[in-house]
């Protein structure tokens, strides 16, 4: 069947009814910016058939759907999957659904007031189902879709700026949906939608999907003109050619001595990226806090790998990936830190007599509320376009050999292989740690925290290259982990003390306005503050013993033996 002519912006006709004189209102921009989804995440994989046609009789296949029903199904799928972009409500969804059902219904004959005719059509078919304000939006969508009013006149209609944005967004989705039936077969359906800050992918399938995708692509101009991302409507075959599957966790990184540093870094990042992804589902469920811990550790290791391998890449090639990891780590860390605080507090309570096991109830209650709030934000982030963009783009980067690699000088030899760079890097990291030796006497906690960071860099560097080092690397890593944990516990005690002290100060201030008899007893919390401070002081005082163990000759010998195989 020959395709219908494609509508164009030039075919739109301005409405002829009188418009309000004030046209100063500007169209609202989209309230959120979407980002390309990671691969094809499960929560974004619903299809038209599973959502909207599951209850249809077997005889009512997509090839026999009426144009209005077909438009309804496709429009609702597009609406649901682009919600992070448009942020419209369930009422707007119902308006879109109704507009799709009426999109090919002729407006009552009129020469002067097409918008009024559209409102009459709404009243005649859906009397009492929409409020007056909702009816105005629906009528504007229908009038625009039928070419009776133009986009530039929307700010002169009897609509608020929010309603203008709503009507134009709904009209844009409806135009794309109706384009998917340009073949008049009702056989093309949306299978997946990938939303992005720069691009929106709509994947379709069906025997006429080629022609229908082209028509929908043409109809997507309004969507772009009102401020949303560029649209790419593609067939399943096109999408399959550019999909990059997410990695599965593996036992080994797969590093080789003759790997270029850029490709070694890519392998290290891919290894930890797979581990991060493997923890995502359990982290969302929240049943096992260790999954959150492991996911956060994986993000930290990836961020640390940028420091080790960053010089092998162009800075701009890593910028967005570093930002994505930083944001992911921040969201995970806000929840994980509170888990640690509460776990440590519970350990303290377990040391008290049974009648004092509830001493920290008010503190734990406050932390629990903070954790729930942080977890809500974390869960929202893990299903956000921003996170899915990061995953998808980072995944492509990690699966593209040579991507972002920094060019080497052509006029002189430059160390670039693992066997050439790793020994120097390990000893450089070791030197940075040992440089603190003469600065540790009566060192403030800030200096010890900085030393902890240097230890972490050294440990991660050895871990990244472990597969190409001698067997002594395992012993080196364990010793580094022991002293790093000592400093980590000290830092945790310091941070916890600061947070508990802040809680006490804020609670005392709040209680100044309350009657004395309503004041909470903060003495148990103060006792816990003293406990954490004492713990911190003890760890600071005993660190020198751990340091002496670290700088002994035997440890340096293990490092040299591990590196010597290169």
N, C-alpha and C positions, 0 to 999 in steps of 0.2 A: 504494500500500500504506500502511495506517495506521502511523504511527510507534509504536515501542515506548514504554512509559511511561519517563520520565526518572528515573534513580536520584537520590535525595537523601540528604543527610547523615543525616536522621532514619530512613532505611531501614536504616542500618548496625546490625548486631547485635553486642553484645559477645561475645568468645569466652568459653567456659565452662570451659576447662581452667585448672588452677592456674597462677598467675602468680608470678614471683619476688617476695619480700616487699619488696625494695629498689626503690623507684620514684623515687629521687632523681635519676637521670640525666636531663638535659634534652636535648631535641632540638637537634641542631646547626643553626645557621643556614646558609643558602647561603654558600659560601666566596668567591663573587665576585659582584659586582653588575653586571648587564648594562646596556647602554644602547642606545637605538634606533639601528638601522643606518642608514647613509647611503643614501638612496634605496633602490636594490636592488643592492647591490654584487655583481659577478660571482661572487665566491667563495661567496656565500650564495644563488645562484640555482639550485642543483640541484633536481631534481624527483623525485618518487617514481618516475616512469616511467624517467628516465635512470639512477637509481641502483639500483633494485630490481626493475624489470620489463623491463629491456632484453633479457633472455634468454628471456622468456616467448614461447611460440608466439603467432602472430597471433590465433588463435582465443580465447586466454585474455585477453580484455580485462578492464579493471577491473570491468565490469558483471557478470562471471561469477566473480569471486573469492569464495572462501569467507569467512565472517566472520572466521575466525582469521587467514587469510592477509592479508586487507585490514587487520585490526588490526595485524598484524606490520609491514606496509609503512609505514603511517602513523606508528606508534609509533617506528620506527627513524629516519624522517625528522625527527620532532620531537626525538628524542634527539640526533641529529647536529648539528642547527642550534642547539640550546640548550646545547651542551656548554660554551660560555664561562660559562654561568650555573651549571650543576650540577657541572661538572668531574669527572664520573664516568668510570670506566675502561672499557676494552673488555670486561672481564668483566661489568660492570654492563649493558653493551649487550646481551650475550648473555643475561643474566637477563631483561631486558625483552623481548627477542625470544621467549624461551621462554614467558614469562608471557602474551604476546599470543597465541601459538599454543594455549595452554591456557585462555585466559580464559573460554571458553564450555563447557569440559569439566566435567561435574558432579564435585564432590568425593565421595570414598567416603562412604557413609552413616555418620553419627556424631551423637550427641546431646551429647557432653560435650567432645570434644577436636577442634575444627575445624582448629586449626593442625597437629595431628598428622595429620589426614586430608589436609591440603594437602601435607605432607611425603611422605606415602605416595603421593600422586598424582605428585609429582616423581620419586620413586624408581621408580615403575612405568613411567613414560614415558621417563625420562632417566637410567637407572641408570649410575653411574660417570662421567657427563659433568660433574658439578658436585662441588666439594669440600663437606664438611659445612657449612662456614660459608656458602658460596654457596647451598646448598640451603635453609638457614634463611631467608635473605633472600628467595629465590624463593617459598618457602612462605608467608611473611608477606605478600608482594604478592598472591598468589592468594587467601589467606584474607580479606584486606581487600577485594579487588575483588569477592569473592562476598558481602560484607556479613557475614562471620562474626566479624570483630573490628573494633574501632573505633580511630580515630586516637589518641584520648586514652589508649589502653592500650598503645601501642607502646613506651613507655619502661619497661613492665613485662615485655616479652618477653625471651627469651634472646638479645638482640641488643645489641651495643655501640652507643654513641651514633652512631658513624659508620655502622653498619649500619642503624640506625633511619632516619637521614637518607636513606641510599641506598634503602631499601625504600619509604619514603613518596614520594620523588621519582619512582621508577620507577612506583609505583602511580598517581601523579598524571598522568604522561605516558600511561599505559595507559588511564586513564579518558577523557582527551581523545581518544585515538585511537579507542576504541570508540564514542564519541559521534558520530564522523564516519561511522558506518554505522547511525545510528538508523533510516534509511529501509530497511534490509535490502537495499539494491541493490548495495552495494560499488562505487558509481560516483563517490563523492566522494574526492578526493585532495588532499593538501597540495601546493601549488605553490611557496610561499615562506614563510619565517619571518623575522620582524624582531624581534630581541630588544632589550629595553630596560630601563633602570633603573626606569622607572615603568610600562612597558607592554610586553606581548609580543603581537605581531601574528602570527596564523596565517592565511595566505591559502589558500583552498580553491577548487576548481573541480569542476564536474560537474553533471549534470542535476538532482540532488536536493541540491545544495550548500546551498540555503537552509535546508531542514529540518535537514540534518546539521550545518551550522554552528551553528544554534541549540542543538542537543543537545550538541555539543562545548563550546559556551560555558557551558552549564549544568554540564557535568561538570568544568569547569576550577576549580571552587571549592576543591578540595583543593590544587591548585598554589599558589593564592594564600594559603591558610591556613597553609601551611608556610614562607611567607616569600619566595616568588618574586613577580615583577612581575604586575600585573593582566593578564589575558588578553583579547584582542579577536580572536575568530574571525570572519573576514569573507570574503565571496565576492569573486571576481576583480573583479566590477563595482564593488564598494565600494572596493577597493584602488586600482583605476585612477583613481577620481575624486579621490584625495588624493595621488597620486604627483606629485612635482615632479622633472622630469629635471635632471640635472647640466648646468651650462653648458659649452659648447665654447669653446676659446680664440678670441679675436677680435683684430683689429688695433688697434681703437680702444676707448677707454672709453665714448665717446658722451656726454661732458659738454657741457652747454649753459649759457650765462651766466645764464639765468633758472631754472636748476634750484634747488630748495630744497637747503640744505646736507645735509639728511638723505638726500635721494634722490641727490645727487651722491656722498655717501659710500657709499651702497649700490651705485652703479655702479662706483666704484673698487674696492670690496671684491669685487664679483662678477667684475670683470676679472682681478684677481689670484687669486681663488679658482679660476677656470677654468684659469689657468696652473699653479697648484699641482696640481690634479687631473690635468692633462695629463702631468705629470712622475712621477706616482705609480707607474705600471707599470714604467717604466725604473729608477726608484729601487729598487723591489723586486728587479728582476733583478740590479742591481749591476754591470752590464757597462759602464756609462758614468757615471763619477763626476760629470760635469757635470749629469746629470739630478738628482742629489741636491742639487748646488749650486743649481740653478734652483728646485727645490722649496722649499729653505730660504729663498732670497731672496723667493719669493712669500709665504711665511708672515711674513717680516719686514716686507714692505711692507703686508700686511694689518694687522699689529699697529701699525705706524706710522700707518696710516690711521685707527685708532681715536683716536689723539691729535689728528689734524687735524679729524676730523668728530665726535668723541665728544660735544661739547657740543650737537650737534643731536639727540641721542638720550637717552632715559631711561637712567640708569646701569644699572639692573637688567636692561634689555633687552639689554645688551651683555656682561654679566658672564660668562655661560657660554661665549659665543663667544670672548671674550678668553682665558679659561682653556683652551679647546680649542686655540687657536692657540699659546698659550704652551707647552702640553705637547707639541704637534706639533713646534714649533721646537726644544724641548729634545732630543727624540729624534733629530731630523735633525741638529742641531748637534753632538751627541756623536760622530757618525760623521764629519761633514764637517770638524770641527776637526782630527781625526786625519789625514784626507786631506791637509789643508793642511800640517800639521806634517811629514808624510812627504814630501810634494812639495818643500817647502823644504829638507829634509835631503838629498834626492836632488840638488837643484840645487847644494848645497854640495859634495857628493861628486863631482859632475861637474867641479868646478874642481880637484880633486886629481889628483896623478899616478896612472897606472893601478894601481900596486901598493898604493895606499891607498884604492881605491874601496870597500873593505869595512870601512873604519874604524868605521862606525856600525852594524855588524851587530847588536850586542846591543841597542842602543837601538831600531833599526827593528823588531827581533823583538818587543820588549816593546810597542811601539806597535801592531804588527800584531795581537797578541793582544788588546790593549785594543779595537782597532777591531772585531775579529770579535765580541767580547762586546757592544759597543755596537750593532753591526749586528743581532745576534740580538734584542736588546731592541727595536730600531727596527722590525724585521720583525714581531715579536709585537704591537707597538703598532698597526701599520698594518692588522692584521686583527682588532684587538680591538673589543669592543663600544663602548668609550669613544671610539675614533677614529671609528667609524661613526656613533655618536650625534652627535658634533660635526659631521661632514660633513652629515648629514641635517638636523639642526636649523638649522645655519648656512645651508644651501641654501634651506630654507623661508623663513628670515628675509630673505635677499637677494632672494628672488622675491616678497616681499609688500610692495608699496608702502605706506608709512605705518607699517609695523610698528616699534614702539618710538620713534616720533618724539616729541620733547619739545614740549609745547604752548607756544605763544608767548603773551606777555602780551597781554591784550585791551584794556588801557587805554593802551598806548603803542606807537609804532612800534619794531620791533626788526629789525636787519639779519639776513636769513635766506637771501637768494639768493646764489649763487656770485659774481655780479658785485658784490655788496655786501660780502661777507666776504673773498673771496680776496685783494684788494689789501692789506687790513689784516693778514691772516694772514701773507702773504709778508714784508711789511715788519717785522712783529713777530719773525718767525723770523730775519730778517737782523739786526735790532737785537740779538737774543740772542747771535748769533755775534760781531758787532763789539764787544760789551761786553767781550770777552776781551782786546782790544787792549792795554790798559794792564797786563795781568796775565801777559803772555807772557815777559817777560824772566826767564831762569833758571827758567822754569815747570817744576814736577815733572811726571812722566809722568801722574800721576793727573789733573792739570788739563788736560793735552793730550788725554787720553782723554775727559774731559767735553766738551771743545770738539769733538771728533770726533762725539760724539752730537748736539750742536747743529747741526753741519754736515749730518749725516744728516737731521735733521728738516727743515732748510731745503731740502735737495735733494729729498726726497720730496714736500714741499709743492708745490714748483714743478712736479715731475713730475706730480702728481695733477691740477693745473690746466692743464697744458701745452696741452691742446686748445682752451682758451678764451683763452690768452695770445698775445701777438705772437710772430713768428718768432724773435725774439732769445732766447726761452725755451730753445731748444735749446743755444745757446752758453752761457747761464747754467748749465745743467745740466752741460755738459761741464767747465766750470771748477770747479764744485763737486765733481764726481766726482774730478778730479785732486787737489785738496787733501785730499779725504776719503780717497782711496787712500793718500796720503802718511801721514796719521795712522793709517790702518788697518794699513799695513805696520809702522809703529812699534809699534802695540799688539800685533800678531801676534808681532813679535820679542821683546817684553817677556814675553808669555804663554809663548812657546816657551822662553825662557831660564829662566823660573820652573819649568816642567815638567821641563826637562833637569836643572836643579839639584836638584830633588826626586828625580829618578831616580838621580843620582849619590849623593846622601846616603843613600837607601834601599839602594842596591846596596852601598855601602861598609859600612853597618851589617850587612847580611846576610853579608858576607864576613868579618866579625870572627870568626865561629865556624868558618870553614873554614881548612884548612892553607894556608900562604902560596903553595905551588905551585899551588893550585887557584883563586887569586884571578884575577879578570878584569882585563884591562888597561883602565882607564878613561881613560887619557890622551887617546885620540882623542875621547872624548865630552866631556872637559873642554875640549879645543881647540874643539869645536863650540859649547860654551857660550860661550866667549870670542868666537867669531865672531858669534853672535846678539846678544850684549851690545854688541859694537862696531857692529853694524848698527843696533841701537836707538839708540845714542848718536849715530851719524851722522845718523839721521833726525831726532832731536830737535834737533841743532845746526843742521841745514839748513832746519828748518821755518820759521824767521823769513823766509827768502827767499820761500817759498811764500806766507806771510802777506802780505808786502808786495805781491806780485803780485795777491793777492785783493782788497786794500783800495784798489786804484787806482781813480781816477775813472771810467775806461772801463767797469769791471765794473758799477759802480753805475748808469751810464747804460743799460747793457743791461737791467738789472733794471727800471728805470723805463719803458723803451720796451716791454718785454714786458707790463708791468702796465697801461700806459696805454690799451690797447685796451678795457679793461673800463670 
